[in-house]
Amino acid sequence: HSFERKPASPVAAKGRPESTPGWTFLGPTNIPGRITALVRHPSHSNILYLGGADGGVWKTADAGTTWTPLSDTLPTLSIGSLAMNPSNPNEVWAGTGEGNFAIDNYPGGFLYHTTDGGVTWTTTTHAMGDLRGLAVRLDLPSTLFAAAGNGIFRSTDSGATWNPVSGIPAGVGTEVVIDPSAPQTTLYAALGKIFGDPNNGLYKSVDGGASFTKLSGGFPAANVGRISFALAPSQPSTLYAAVQSSGTYDLLGVYKSTDGGGTWDPLNGAPPFCSSQCWYDLEVAVDPVNPDKVYLGGIDVYRSTDGGKNFSQVSVWYLDQNNSRYVHADQHALVASGSGELWAGCDGGASYSSDSGSTWSFRGRGLNTTQYYNLAMHPTKPDWSLGGTQDNGTHLFSGGDSFAVVYGGDGGYCAISPSDSNTMYEEYVYLEVHKSTNGGAAWNLANFGIDTSDPVLFIAPFVMDASQPNTLYAGTNRIYRTTDGAANWSPISSTVTVGKVPAIGVGPATGGVVFSGGTRGEVYRCDNPKDAAPSWVYVASGLPNRYVTSISVAPDEETVYVTLSGTGTAHIYKSSNRGGVWTALTAGIPDEPFDTLVIHPADPRVLYAGSDFGVYASFDAGATWSPYGAGLPRSAVDSLQISAPRGLLQAATHGRGVWQTEAQTTGILSVQPTAVPSSGGAPLAVTFTANTAGGTPPYTFVWAFGDGGSGSGQTAGHTYTALGSYTASVTGTDPLGATALGSVGISVVVPPPAITSVIAMKNPLRLKVLGTGFKAGATVKIDGAPAPATTFKSATRLLAKGSGLKTMLPKGTQVMVTVMNTDGGESYARAYTRY
């Protein structure tokens, strides 16, 4: 949730008084995330420093065979730039705040400085914005220049203080380069706001940065967006610049100057190497000894050996990781570090070439910078989880720190069925949901019925009803529901946000309540989500105007928590009456964006919340909080999941992979039962599970199913044969005699019909409705109103007809079709549009 971020503030970790659990890195070690900066030792080619998008600073001494994180405890791990003192390579600066303009870029506000190769760092705060570029004067390394979110700045005291330069107006700085042959006089800087700005362009100083002049002489002046440029170290009067079009976001052009920026010529042989993503991945590098050898980095890497007259593609992103031409897509750092040597930092780690890009070697193993959006823990397999990542696909991990990519591209939300662990769901961008029924081996598109023209987030939420695993809810600017395992989706709300839905919460015990969150603090509640036509009520009174990042519903389905992004307000709110009244939970919570909250399924007094910088825990239902665990890097925690049977908490970070620790509880015996399914037609076979925390194992369990039946064991099955509402309860007892009681509601209803398809028939207009469970006298309804006439054909086929049907089915307008039997059973709605 990129907007409303704020710089981090250091925190002192403290755990529960009786113990501080340690976090353990789970992985992946084989699938690194986005890299934003690279710098190489001038005389030891095996030594490099690297910056991760929210993964911190890393170092290798063996050319990328192994990597060591250097900054996990620093205020933020969002790195935008790196610079090295060439006369003392142990002196390195790291600028924070990623500058790639993406929705998941995290801000900075800090400059890190080390003089001992990253063993220790000093931290300086500043107000320059994200540091996209840093340059060090070779002859006077205490003087640095920065290209930052608020302009171009200079420091004369090794980065301790900064001032804006003269001659360059405030703007979005994208690059700054010092002429190595004349560092005391000549440098260049670029302003490149991606949406365009009159001040965008290249600037040059010939007085050591005391003043700057905007360059023209053929350099574009209109539609200029982001700018990336480089000069030829062996011939510094030669410069190459790539420019993004502010109007189309693709490539405006590549330009070359051979007179120090006085005049520029377009390189018409340059390919559209960054496609429509030039605002995001736009890099230029020049070989240090050959001014005619220039590299362009966009989706892939391109090379010219004739001064830019012709280019050839030298990397291919879709090949296997071990292929000699493979470099992951989306380049963010190109370093031509020696004759023929080239390093590429991209959305998938780092790669190295010793022959000018003709062949490549992947150097990202052990570079643990994977950026997760969401995580789902397997309900039965102890070491299995499913997670979606930024541009590195959806991962299934089943033991070991090497994860498997089961679906490519960007991965989003994930879900695993508690009743059939081979049934999984994952998401590509913009709510393109996929389903697997064989444990992730194969996937099929599963978003039929979701209107792809709806406003929808890049990573949009979908959530499973744990009590009815074939029921899932998804959000665009309205809420969709499927009741048949994502075979069909239908909208069940009107617009519930002025923007797009970022969060959905479902009651975990019976699925009897659903909440939606909006980008401006909107929260809506549905108390009848299983009805054919659910209704929604606004329940955000008392909440600030902030992006709702998560909604978590307690097992009692009355208590609900929301987390919010932004700063200056509370970040976690609680309601004990389904949103009727909200209370800010502030004790121990810092003023930083919070992204996720999970309730311990066996002990609802225990809460864990993930922020942009770590995990916090409450053991008193949110009254007080403290940082949780030791050893977790200060990367954003986008998703938290708990396995109650295993007592484990997993954290999916957006820059440092997946971590795991003990899910501590209050220690007081607690039992919370689940029922799958919790409702349905008679006879209804239900599987009950007792989630237990606290006390002293082993436990014994006694069940009362509410209809006179009883059972025992942590897992128990029971079949209800009569219609009605039941309360099933379980009593857990430990060897010391402590007992706890938990209950869950069961609803046995008239088996409803189900619609599988709706087909229009012409001359005259009729509507053929196919499905199951239809009974004589059934009525087809359109948007809740009965069709003029319904003819019962069979238990699987109905025919709606009549003179008024055309009016109820206007062409091009989506309607909701339901079937109601005479016994009151009504199907879920099926979306239909007549063309």
N, C-alpha and C positions, 0 to 999 in steps of 0.2 A: 504494500500500500504506500506508494511513493510520495503522495502529496501529504502535507502536514507533518513532515519529518522535522526533527530537531537534532542538533548536535548532542552527543552523549555527555554525561557527567560521570566521573569516576565514582564507583561505589565500593564499599568495603563489604566483602561477602561474609555472611553469618548464617548458620543453619539452625536447625532445631537445637535446643539446649542439650539434649541427650546424645546427639550425633550429627555429623555433617557428612552425608553420603557423597561419594566421588562420582563424577561423570566419566563414562567410558566411551571412547570413540568407536562407533560401529562400522562406519564406512560412508561412501565407497572410497577405496584407494585407487581404483582404476578408471574413474569417470570424474575428472576435475571440472570445475565450473569456470566462470568468466574471469579472464585476466585483463587487467587494465594498464599495466605498466611493466617495463623490463629495463634493467640497466646492467651492463657487463663490466667486470673488472678490466682495466685497460691493458694489463700485462699477464694476468692469469685467466685464460679464456674459459676455464672450467668454473669460475666463480661468477655467479649472477645473483641479482636480487630481483624479486618479482612482486607485483602488487595484485591482490585479488579484489573483485568488485565489492564484496563484503567478507573477504577472507583474510585480510591483513597482509603483512609483509612476510615473504618467504625467502630463503637463501639456499643455494646449492653450491657445493664445492667440487662436484663431480659432473658438471655439465648436465644436470637434470636427472641423473640416475636416482638420486635421493634428494629430498627437500626437507627443510626444517622451518617451522613457523617461528617468527621472531616477535610477534606483537599481540598475542592472544589476550593479554591483560590490559592493553592500552584502551583508551576511552572509546574508540570506534575502530572497526576493521574495514571500513569503506575507504579504499585507496584509489586515488585518481592519478597520481604521478610519483615518479622517483627521480632522484638526481644524485650523482656521485662526484666527489672531489677527485679529479684524476691524479693529482699529486699526492693524495692520501686516500686511497680507495676504501679505507675503513670508515671514512666519513661519508655518511649517506643521509639524504633527506627524503622523507615520505610525506607527500601531500594528501590529505584526506578529502573525501567527497568525490564520488565517481562522477565523471562528466560526460557520460554517453547518452544523456537525455532520455533514458528509458524509464518505464513506469516503476521499475524496481531498483532504481539508483538511490542510494542512501547519501545524505548530506555529510559534510565534514565539519569544518570549524577548528581543525587542529593541524599543526605541522609537527611531525616527529623528526628528531635529529639524533643520530648516533655517531660517535667517534671511535667505537670499538667493534665495528662490523656487525652491529645489531645485538650485542649482548645486553647493552643498556640503552635507554632512550630518554631524551628530554622532550617534554611536550609543551608546545606554545599554542595558545589560543589566538584566533584572529577573526576578522570580520570580512575577509575577502571573498567568501563563498567557496564553492567546490574548487579544488586546485587541480586543474586539468593538465597543467604543464609547469615544469620547473627547469631552470637553466642556471648553471654555475659558471662564473667567470674563471677561466683557466688560470689566468695570471694573478687573480685576487679572489680566492675561493670564499672569502667572507661576504662577497657580493653575489646575490642571487636575484633572479627575476622569476616572477610567477604569472602564469596565465590562469586567471581565476574567474569564478562566476560573476564577479562584480567589476572585472577589468584587468588591467596589467599593472603589476606592483613590483617594487624593488626593495630589497633589504641590503644593508651594508654591515650587518652584525650577525651574519651566519643564520639569519632567519628569526632572530629574536623579535625584531620589529619590522613593520612594512609600511610603505607609503605608495600611493598611486603615482605612476609616472606622468610626466608632462607631455602633452601633445596627443594622447590617446584618450578619448572620452570614456566614460563608464559604459560598459557593455559586457558581453559574454566572451571572455578570453578563451581561446581554444589551443593556442600554441605559442611558444616563445623559444627562439633559437639564437645562440651567440656565435658569431663568426670566429672559428678557432684560429684563424690567421691574424685577426685583429680584435681580440676580446676586449681590449681597453676602449674601443671606439664603436664597433659595429655589431648591431643585433637587430633581429626582426621579431615582430609579434603579430598575432592575428586576433581579430574579434570576429565571432561567427555564431551569432544567435540563429538557431535553426529556423525560426519563423520569419527571419529577415529583420534588418535594422539598417537605417541609413549609415550608421557608423561601422557596419560590417566591412571588413577589408583587411589588407596587409599594411603594416606600418614598419618604418625603418628608422633606426637611430644611428647617427655617425658621431655621437659625442658621449658614448658610454651609457646611454639611457637617460641623459639629462633632458633630451627632447626627442620627439618622434614626428615623422611626416608620413601621411598616408600615401601609398604608392598607387600609381595609375599606369599610364603608358601601355594600355592594352589589357591590364588586369580588369576583370569584369566589375561593373559598378551597380548593376541591377540584378535583382533576384539572388543575391548572394546570401547563402546560409552558412553552414559550418565550413571551416577552412582547415585543412591539414597541409603542412608544407615541410620541406627539408632542403638543406643546402648540401652541396657536394663537398665533403671535407678536404678532398685533394684539389679542389678548384672552387673556392667559396663564392666566387661571383656567379656560379651556376646554382639556380634554385628551381625546384619543382613544387607546384601547388595544386592540390585537388580541392574543388569547390562544389558544395552541395547546392542544389537549387532550392531556394526558400519557397518556391511556388509549387513544386512537384515532389520535393524530397529525394529526387534521384540526382544524377550527376549533372551539374551545370557544365563542367569541363575540367580538363587538366591543362595547366599552363606552365610555361618554362621561361626563365629569364637567364641570360648569360652575361648580364651587366649589373649584377647586384640589385636587381629589382627595378632598374630604370625603365626597361621595356619588357613586354611579355608577349609570347606567342602561344596560341592554343595548340595542343598536341592532339590533332584530329585522329590519330591512330589509337588513342586511348579507348579501351572498351568500357561499357557501362558496368564497371567492376563491382560497384556497390548497389546495383539494382535500384530499388526504391527505398533503400535503407541507408543512404549516404549520411543522413542525420545521426546514424547510430554507429556504423562501422566505416571509417574513412581514415586511412593511414598511408603515409608516404615515407620511403626510406631510400637513401642513396648509398651505394657501395663506397667504403672509405678510401679506396685507391683508384676507382674508375668512375669518373663523373658521368659517363654515358650509361652506366648500369643503374637503373632506377626500379624500385619496387612499389607496387600499389597494393594495398590491402583493403578488401571490402568483404564480400561473401567469401571469396577465395583470394589467393595471392597471384598477382601478375608481375611479369618481369619484362623490361626492355633492356637491350644491350646496345642500342643505337641512339641513345639520347632521347628516347621517347617517341621516335618515329613509328615504331611498331612494338606491340606488346604480345606476349603469349602467356597463357594460363599455366601456372606451375604447381598448383595444388588443387585437389578435388575433395570437397568436404564430405561427400556421401560414400566414400570408399571405407573399407575396413580399417580400423585403428592401426593395424600392423602393415598396411600397404605403404610402399615407399613414396606414394604421391599424396597420402592423406594428411591434411591439416583440417581440423574442425572448422566449421563455418564461423563467420563474423569476426574479422580481425580488429583488434583494438590496440595492438602494440607491435611494431616492426622495428627490429634492431639489426642493422647491417654492421656486425661487430668486427669483421676482419675480411681479408681478401676472400670473397666467396662465402663467407659465413653469414648466416641469416637466422635470426630467432623470430618466431611468430607467437604472440599471445592473443588468444581468441576466446570464444564462448566455451571452449572445451579444453582449456589448459594451455600448454606450451609445446611447440615443436621446433626442431633444429635442422638446419640444412648446412652442409659443408661445401656444397657445389652450386651456390647461387640459386637454390630452390629447385634444382632438377630432381633431387630426391630428398626425402624428409624422414626424420626419426621422431616418433612421438616421445616427448619427455615430460609427460604429465602424471606418471604413476607415483603415488605417494603425495601428490599435490592436492591435499584434501580441502578443496574449495567449492564443492558442489552446492548449488543454490536450490533448495527445496521450497516448494509452495505449500505442499500438503502431504499428509501421511495417514495411512490406515494400517493398524496392527491386525495381524491374523487372529481370528477368535480361538483357534484350536492349536495350530502349529506353533510351537514355542519360539522359533527363531525367524518367523516369516513376517515381513511387512511389505507394503506397497507404497511407493512415494512418487510424486510428480515434481519435475525439476524445470528450471529455466534452460531451455534449448538443449537439454541432455536427456529428454525422454522421460518415460515412466519406468521406475526401477522396481524389481522384485528381489528382495534379499532374503536369503534362507539359510543363514549361517555363513561365517567367513566375511571378510571385509571387501571382497570383490563382488559387486552387484551386477545383476543382469538387466539389460535394457529390454523391456518387453514391448514397448511402443515408443517410436521416435518423435522427434520434434520437441516442442514444449509440452511438458506434462503438467496437469493441474490437479484438481480434486480427485480423490480415490475413495473406494469403498469396497469392503469384502463382506459377503453375506454371512451372518452368524449361523444360518441354518444349512448352508451348503458352501463350504469353504472353497470349493472350486469356482464359485461364481464371484467374479470381480468386475469392478467398473473403474474406468480411468477416463481422463478428459484431455483432449488436445485443446487448442485455443478456441475462444468464443463459444464455449459450451458444446463442442463436438464430442459427445459422449460415446465411449466404446465399451463393449461388454465381452467378457470371456467366461466360458462355462467349463473350461478345462485347466484351471489353475494358472492362467496367463500364457498358455502356449499359443493360443490364437485369439484374435479379437475381431468383433464385428461392430459396425456403426450402429448406434442405439439412441438416436435422437429424433426419430420420426415423430412429427407433431410439434416440435419446437420451432417457432417461427424465426428463421434465420435473419429476418429483417428487423427484429426487435433490437433496441439498444442493449448491449451486453458487454460485460467486462472482458478484457483479454483473458484473464483467468477468472472464470465465473463459478459460483458455488453450486454444487449439488450434494444432497445429504440423504442418507438412507434412514428409513424408519426401522430401527433395530427390532421392533416388535412385529413388524410385517416387512420382511426384507425384500419383497417384490415391490414395495412402495418406496419411491424416491421422490424428492422435491428438488427442483432446480430453479435458478433465478436469472432473469434477464432484467427488464424493468418491471416485470410481473413474475408471479410464481407459477411454475408448471408442476404437474404431478403425473407419475406413472404408477399403475397398480399391477402391471403385468411384467415386471422385470425389465422395463425400458423398451419393450416392444412398441409401445405407444405412449405419447405424452400429450397432455391437454392443459391449457391454461386454467387455473382455478382462482385467479384474482385479476382485478384490473391493475393499473399502474400503482405501485406501492413505493415509488421513490421518484424524485425529480431527476435523478441520475440513473444509476444501474445498481442492481442488488448485489452487495458484496458478502452478505452473511445470511444464513438460514439456521434456525434451531428447531429441533423436533423433540417432543417428549419421549424419553428413552424407555419408559415402562410400558405404555400402551399406545404411544403415538397420538394421544388425544388432544394435543395442542401443537401448533406450528407458529413460529415467529419468523418474520423477515426483517432485515436491516437495510438501511439506505446509506447513500454517500453523504447525506447531510443530516444525520441523526435520526432519520425516520425509523420507527419500529412499528410494525403492524402485527396483530395477533389473530390467529384463526382457531376458534374453539370447536369447530366441526369439520376438521380436515378430511374426514372419511365420507362426508356427505357427497351426494352427486353435485351439488352446487354450494361449495363452502362460502362462508361470509367472513369478512375481515374487519377489524376495528383498530383504529390508531391508538397506540399506547405509549407514545414517546414524550408525553408531557413531563417536564422535569429533566429531560436529557439535553445536553448541549448540542449545538450544531456541529457535529463531528462525524467523520467517517466511521461507520460501525464495522469493526473488523471481525467480530465473532459474536455468536449468541449461543449460550449453553443453558440447557434446561435440566433441572435436578430430577431425580427419580420420582419425587412427589408431584411433578408436573405443575406445581404452583410457583416454585422458586425458579427464578431465571436470572442469569448474569449476562451483561453485555460488556465488551471491551471496545475502546475507542482509540483512534489515532489522534494526531495533533498534540498540541501543548497548551498550557494555560488553563486547563480544566481538569477535572478528575478523569481517570482513564478506565476505571472499572465501576460499574453500577449494578446494584442488586434490587430485585423486586421479589417480595414474598407473596404477591397476589397477581401473578401473570401480567405484570406491567402496569397495574393500577397505580402504584406508588413506587418511585425509584429512590434509592439511597446511594449516595456516592461512597465508595470504599477507598479511603485515602491513607489510612494508618500504615506507614511503611512503603507506600507506593510512590516512586519518584515521578517527576513531571517529564515523562517520555512516552512515546507512542506504545500502546499495547496491541498485540496482534492476535492472541489466541488465549483461551481459557478452557481447562478441562476439569470436570468434577470427578472425584474418585467414585467409581461405580459401586463400591462396597461401603464407603464411608463418606456421605455427602457433606460432612463438615470439612473435608479436606479438599482444597482447591489449589490448582497450579496454573499460573498465568505466564505467558511468554511475551516479552517486550522486544523492542529493537535491539536490546543489549543484554538479555539474559532471562532467567526464570525466577519467579517469585512464588512462594507458597504461603497458604493460610491454613491453619488447623482449627480455626474457630468460625467457619462459614463466612470468611471474608472480613471479620472485624479487624484483624491485624495481619500484616504480611512481612516477610523477610526474604532476602535472596536465598535461593535454594541450591545446595550442593556446591562442590568444589571442582574446579578444573574445566568448567564449560567456557569456551572462548566467547568473547563479547560480540558475537554475531547475532543478527536478528533471528528470533525464534518465531517462525511462521506457523508451526503446527505442533501440538502436544497430544500424545495419546497414552492411555494407561491400559495395561493388562492386569486386571484384578487378580486372576488366578495365579499369575506369576509374580505379582507385586512389583511390576516394573513400569517405569515412566520413560517414554522416548520423546526426544526433542528433535524436530526437523528444522535445521537452521538454513538461512538464506545466504550461505557463504562458507560454512564449515562442516557440511555434511550432517549425518545423523548421529546423535549421542543418546546414551541410555544411563539410567541410574535407578536406585531403589525408590519406589513410590511409597514413602512413609505415610503412616496414618496416625490417628490420635492415640492408638494403643488400646482404646476401649473397644470391646467386641461389638461389631456391627455386621448386620446381614441385610443385603438388598437383593430380592429375587428379580429375575427376568423371565418373561414368558414369550415364547415364539411358536405360533403367532398369538397375539393377545386378543384377537377378535376374528370372527368369521362365521360361516354358516354351520349348522349342526349336520352331522356330528363333527365336532371340532377337536382334533388331536393337538395337544399343546405339550411342548417340551419346556420344563422349568429348570432354571439354574440358580443356585444360591451363591452370590458373590459375597465373600466374607473378608473382613479386615479386623485387625486387632485381636485381643484375646491370646490364647495359647493353643496352637494346633496340636493334634488333629481335632477336627470338629465333628459333631454328629448333627443330623438334620431330621426334623419331623415336619411333614407337610400336611396341611388341611386345605383341600381344593375348593371348599365353599359350597359343594353340592353333596356333601356327605362322604366323599371319597378322601383317602389319605395316602401318604406315601413316605418314603425315607430316602436319604442319600443326597449328595450335593446336586445331582441331576436326577430329575424325576419326570415321568410322563403321565399324562392323564387325558382322557377323552370325555368331553362334555356332549351329552345327547339331547339335552332340553334347552329351549330358548331361554335367555335371561342374562342378567348381569351377576357376576360372581366375584368374590374377593378370595383369592388364594393366598394363604399365609404360610410362612416357614419359621420355625424356631430353631436357632442354632445354639449349640451348647459346647463349651470347651471342657477339657479334662479337669479344670479347677472349679467347674460349676457355674461359670459365668454364662448368661443366656442373653440372646438378642432376638427380636422379632421383626420380621419384615413382611410386607404384603404387596400384591400387585392385582390390578383389576382385569377381569376377563369378560368379554362381551360375546355372547352367542346369539346370532341374529338369523333372520330368514336369509337363506342363501340368495345373494343378489344375482341377477343376470349379468352378463358381460358382453360388451360389443367388441368384435374383432375387426369389422370393416363397415364402411358406409359407401354405397354406390348409387349414383343418380341414374335414373332411366328416363328417357325422353318420349314425348308424343303419346300420351300426356306425361308431364313430369311426375315421377314417382321416386321414392327413396327406398332402396333395398338395404335393410339393416341385417347384418350377419353377426352371429355370436353364439352364446351358449346360455342355457337356463331360461329361455323365454317360455312363458306360459300363456295358455289361452286367455284372451282378454287383455293382454299386455298393451301398453300404450307407448308409442314413440313420442318423445318430447324434443322440441327444438328451442334452445335457450330457455328451458323451463316451461314452455307452453305446449300443450298437447297438439300433435299434428291433427289436421282436419279429420283424418280417418286412419286407423291402423288395422291391417289385415294380418291375422296370425296364420302363418304358413307351416311352421314347424318350430320345434324347440331351438332351432338354430337360424331361423329366418323369419323376418317380419317385413311388411310392405306398408310404408306410409304414403298416403295419397290424398287427393281432394283438391278442390278448386282454389283454396287459399294457400296451398303449399308453396307456390312460386313466390308469394309475398313473404313467406317465412324464410325463404332461401334466396336472398338477393345475390346476383352474380358477383364474385370477387370478394364476398364478405364471409369471414369465418364465423361459424355458429357452433354451438355445443349440443351434441345429440346424446340423449339418454333414453333408456328403456325402463319403464316401471311396470312390474307385475301387479296383479290384483291383490296379492298378499302383502303388498307394501315394499317388497324388495326392489331397489332401484340400482341400476348400473352406475358405474363411474362414467363421467362424460367423455365423449369422443369428439375431437375437433374435426370439422368438415367444412370445406369451401367448395361451392359450386362454380365451375368455370364455363 
